[in-house]
Amino acid sequence: MREFADIHALAAAQGSHLGHSPWHTVTQDQINTFADATGDHQWIHVDVERAAAGPFGSTIAHGFLTLSLLPMFAWQIYRLQKSPAMAINYGLNKVRFLQPVRVGSRIRDSLELAEAKETPKGILLTMRHEVEIDGEDRPALVAEALSLVVP
């Protein structure tokens, strides 16, 4: 885990790779809980028997489940010693789901601080995420996530 004194020290690391999160195993319970939260109970996610005979050989995580793990991964990669007043999700520039995440897969995030831009409201961070699947050549997803951090 990388530590920065405050948001300004993090902003000074613009353009650098911040590191990798620990591996996270995606479970069927996690997939089912996400399905309940979103109302997306498509069989490829929640019907273990049917999915075993389907195109992926098992159930797969929702793409949006994998995307929703980005904040958790980011806070496993870096910390600010001095917490900001607040940080809010500002949106996404780009998201691509490149490969399904099968139940039982181990995934982790590779994080780069692409840009840190001073604005009148705070520092706008653009983070490039690449969620890797253990043992696979292609990532599960790539995304550019924006956060507005108020010092």
Buried (B, 14 or more C-beta within 10 A) or exposed (E): EEEBEBBBEBBEBBEEEBBBBEEBEBEBEBBBEBBEEEEEEEEBBBBBEEBEEBEEEBBBBBBBBBBBBBEEBBEBBBEBEEEBEEBEEBEBEEBEBBBBBBBEBBBBBBBBBBBBEEEEEBBBBBBBBBBBBEEBEEBBBBBBBBBBBEB
